[in-house]
């Protein structure tokens, strides 16, 4: 009986993981951008959530500088040039990540080269809502 319950539990866990191949992320260090076909939902949004889009920074409540990075529409449409699809060098978010624009907090703490390259790639690929 115990083996059957364990087997069923393993199958349920496997099924849940298959539905969400990224699993349950708990920090930016777990967000790994691919070499192509960067996804907003699977890569950009989790990266932003853990790195920028939380209370006291660029979350929905008391967003620093009025910049909210909590959703695709915020990032693309709330402020001009936050993200300029296909043009990473003209995108303000990329300029902050590249340290070309000073930022009041150490935003690069925990941000890896993969994150920066992945964000640039997402913008270059058209900053799709996928």
Secondary structure, DSSP 8 states (H G I E B T S, - for coil): -HHHHHHHHHHHHHHHHHHSTT----SGGG----SS---IIIIIHHHHHHHTSSTTTTSSSS-GGG---SSHHIIIIISTTSS-TT-GGG-HHHHHHTTSS--SS-TTTT--HHHHHHHHHHHHTT----
